[in-house]
Amino acid sequence: MVTALESGDMSLEDSLKAFESGIKITRECQEALQEAEQRVEILTRNRAGELQSASFDAPDID
């Protein structure tokens, strides 16, 4: 998609449609990533050697 947009061979209308599609895909991927991050847990062992789970707090990279 990016290559097609950068080539300049697409009409303005087709370029806008491709851009809008790319934005939609980006948003869907961001939502999926946020949902996955909410489900991630870190497994650690306590002093007794037992596994414990803790939620994973991903750093914001905005």
mmCIF file of the C-alpha atoms, coordinates in Angstrom:
data_MODEL
# 
_entry.id   MODEL 
# 
loop_
_atom_site.group_PDB 
_atom_site.id 
_atom_site.type_symbol 
_atom_site.label_atom_id 
_atom_site.label_alt_id 
_atom_site.label_comp_id 
_atom_site.label_asym_id 
_atom_site.label_entity_id 
_atom_site.label_seq_id 
_atom_site.pdbx_PDB_ins_code 
_atom_site.Cartn_x 
_atom_site.Cartn_y 
_atom_site.Cartn_z 
_atom_site.occupancy 
_atom_site.B_iso_or_equiv 
_atom_site.pdbx_formal_charge 
_atom_site.auth_seq_id 
_atom_site.auth_comp_id 
_atom_site.auth_asym_id 
_atom_site.auth_atom_id 
_atom_site.pdbx_PDB_model_num 
ATOM 1  C CA . MET A 1 1  ? 0.000  0.000   0.000   1.00 0.00 ? 1  MET A CA 1 
ATOM 2  C CA . VAL A 1 2  ? 2.769  2.433   0.926   1.00 0.00 ? 2  VAL A CA 1 
ATOM 3  C CA . THR A 1 3  ? 4.710  1.615   -2.224  1.00 0.00 ? 3  THR A CA 1 
ATOM 4  C CA . ALA A 1 4  ? 1.647  2.245   -4.369  1.00 0.00 ? 4  ALA A CA 1 
ATOM 5  C CA . LEU A 1 5  ? 1.020  5.595   -2.679  1.00 0.00 ? 5  LEU A CA 1 
ATOM 6  C CA . GLU A 1 6  ? 4.653  6.650   -2.970  1.00 0.00 ? 6  GLU A CA 1 
ATOM 7  C CA . SER A 1 7  ? 4.895  5.685   -6.643  1.00 0.00 ? 7  SER A CA 1 
ATOM 8  C CA . GLY A 1 8  ? 2.527  8.478   -7.638  1.00 0.00 ? 8  GLY A CA 1 
ATOM 9  C CA . ASP A 1 9  ? 0.776  6.221   -10.140 1.00 0.00 ? 9  ASP A CA 1 
ATOM 10 C CA . MET A 1 10 ? -2.559 6.232   -8.297  1.00 0.00 ? 10 MET A CA 1 
ATOM 11 C CA . SER A 1 11 ? -5.302 8.765   -8.900  1.00 0.00 ? 11 SER A CA 1 
ATOM 12 C CA . LEU A 1 12 ? -6.080 11.215  -6.126  1.00 0.00 ? 12 LEU A CA 1 
ATOM 13 C CA . GLU A 1 13 ? -9.320 9.381   -5.348  1.00 0.00 ? 13 GLU A CA 1 
ATOM 14 C CA . ASP A 1 14 ? -7.584 5.983   -5.191  1.00 0.00 ? 14 ASP A CA 1 
ATOM 15 C CA . SER A 1 15 ? -4.805 7.483   -3.069  1.00 0.00 ? 15 SER A CA 1 
ATOM 16 C CA . LEU A 1 16 ? -7.339 8.837   -0.577  1.00 0.00 ? 16 LEU A CA 1 
ATOM 17 C CA . LYS A 1 17 ? -9.118 5.477   -0.414  1.00 0.00 ? 17 LYS A CA 1 
ATOM 18 C CA . ALA A 1 18 ? -5.816 3.680   0.194   1.00 0.00 ? 18 ALA A CA 1 
ATOM 19 C CA . PHE A 1 19 ? -4.834 6.222   2.852   1.00 0.00 ? 19 PHE A CA 1 
ATOM 20 C CA . GLU A 1 20 ? -8.184 5.841   4.636   1.00 0.00 ? 20 GLU A CA 1 
ATOM 21 C CA . SER A 1 21 ? -7.840 2.063   4.482   1.00 0.00 ? 21 SER A CA 1 
ATOM 22 C CA . GLY A 1 22 ? -4.352 2.310   5.972   1.00 0.00 ? 22 GLY A CA 1 
ATOM 23 C CA . ILE A 1 23 ? -5.613 4.496   8.816   1.00 0.00 ? 23 ILE A CA 1 
ATOM 24 C CA . LYS A 1 24 ? -8.400 1.989   9.534   1.00 0.00 ? 24 LYS A CA 1 
ATOM 25 C CA . ILE A 1 25 ? -5.922 -0.907  9.586   1.00 0.00 ? 25 ILE A CA 1 
ATOM 26 C CA . THR A 1 26 ? -3.600 1.061   11.890  1.00 0.00 ? 26 THR A CA 1 
ATOM 27 C CA . ARG A 1 27 ? -6.429 1.728   14.354  1.00 0.00 ? 27 ARG A CA 1 
ATOM 28 C CA . GLU A 1 28 ? -7.493 -1.925  14.331  1.00 0.00 ? 28 GLU A CA 1 
ATOM 29 C CA . CYS A 1 29 ? -3.912 -3.020  14.986  1.00 0.00 ? 29 CYS A CA 1 
ATOM 30 C CA . GLN A 1 30 ? -3.543 -0.531  17.841  1.00 0.00 ? 30 GLN A CA 1 
ATOM 31 C CA . GLU A 1 31 ? -6.759 -1.803  19.434  1.00 0.00 ? 31 GLU A CA 1 
ATOM 32 C CA . ALA A 1 32 ? -5.632 -5.424  19.081  1.00 0.00 ? 32 ALA A CA 1 
ATOM 33 C CA . LEU A 1 33 ? -2.266 -4.564  20.626  1.00 0.00 ? 33 LEU A CA 1 
ATOM 34 C CA . GLN A 1 34 ? -3.926 -2.792  23.561  1.00 0.00 ? 34 GLN A CA 1 
ATOM 35 C CA . GLU A 1 35 ? -6.156 -5.803  24.188  1.00 0.00 ? 35 GLU A CA 1 
ATOM 36 C CA . ALA A 1 36 ? -3.163 -8.142  24.042  1.00 0.00 ? 36 ALA A CA 1 
ATOM 37 C CA . GLU A 1 37 ? -1.173 -5.949  26.440  1.00 0.00 ? 37 GLU A CA 1 
ATOM 38 C CA . GLN A 1 38 ? -4.054 -6.079  28.912  1.00 0.00 ? 38 GLN A CA 1 
ATOM 39 C CA . ARG A 1 39 ? -3.922 -9.892  28.882  1.00 0.00 ? 39 ARG A CA 1 
ATOM 40 C CA . VAL A 1 40 ? -0.162 -10.244 29.260  1.00 0.00 ? 40 VAL A CA 1 
ATOM 41 C CA . GLU A 1 41 ? 1.046  -11.433 32.640  1.00 0.00 ? 41 GLU A CA 1 
ATOM 42 C CA . ILE A 1 42 ? 4.569  -11.826 33.953  1.00 0.00 ? 42 ILE A CA 1 
ATOM 43 C CA . LEU A 1 43 ? 5.400  -15.054 35.738  1.00 0.00 ? 43 LEU A CA 1 
ATOM 44 C CA . THR A 1 44 ? 7.923  -14.806 38.561  1.00 0.00 ? 44 THR A CA 1 
ATOM 45 C CA . ARG A 1 45 ? 9.056  -17.105 41.339  1.00 0.00 ? 45 ARG A CA 1 
ATOM 46 C CA . ASN A 1 46 ? 8.752  -16.086 44.958  1.00 0.00 ? 46 ASN A CA 1 
ATOM 47 C CA . ARG A 1 47 ? 11.319 -16.998 47.636  1.00 0.00 ? 47 ARG A CA 1 
ATOM 48 C CA . ALA A 1 48 ? 9.640  -20.367 48.134  1.00 0.00 ? 48 ALA A CA 1 
ATOM 49 C CA . GLY A 1 49 ? 10.121 -21.138 44.438  1.00 0.00 ? 49 GLY A CA 1 
ATOM 50 C CA . GLU A 1 50 ? 6.406  -20.913 43.644  1.00 0.00 ? 50 GLU A CA 1 
ATOM 51 C CA . LEU A 1 51 ? 5.238  -19.233 40.476  1.00 0.00 ? 51 LEU A CA 1 
ATOM 52 C CA . GLN A 1 52 ? 3.367  -15.975 40.870  1.00 0.00 ? 52 GLN A CA 1 
ATOM 53 C CA . SER A 1 53 ? 1.722  -13.939 38.161  1.00 0.00 ? 53 SER A CA 1 
ATOM 54 C CA . ALA A 1 54 ? 1.647  -10.174 37.949  1.00 0.00 ? 54 ALA A CA 1 
ATOM 55 C CA . SER A 1 55 ? 0.132  -7.927  35.332  1.00 0.00 ? 55 SER A CA 1 
ATOM 56 C CA . PHE A 1 56 ? 2.472  -6.398  32.801  1.00 0.00 ? 56 PHE A CA 1 
ATOM 57 C CA . ASP A 1 57 ? 2.547  -2.619  32.616  1.00 0.00 ? 57 ASP A CA 1 
ATOM 58 C CA . ALA A 1 58 ? 3.941  -1.635  29.250  1.00 0.00 ? 58 ALA A CA 1 
ATOM 59 C CA . PRO A 1 59 ? 5.610  1.759   29.094  1.00 0.00 ? 59 PRO A CA 1 
ATOM 60 C CA . ASP A 1 60 ? 3.908  4.448   27.024  1.00 0.00 ? 60 ASP A CA 1 
ATOM 61 C CA . ILE A 1 61 ? 5.938  5.255   23.938  1.00 0.00 ? 61 ILE A CA 1 
ATOM 62 C CA . ASP A 1 62 ? 3.875  8.158   22.647  1.00 0.00 ? 62 ASP A CA 1 
# 
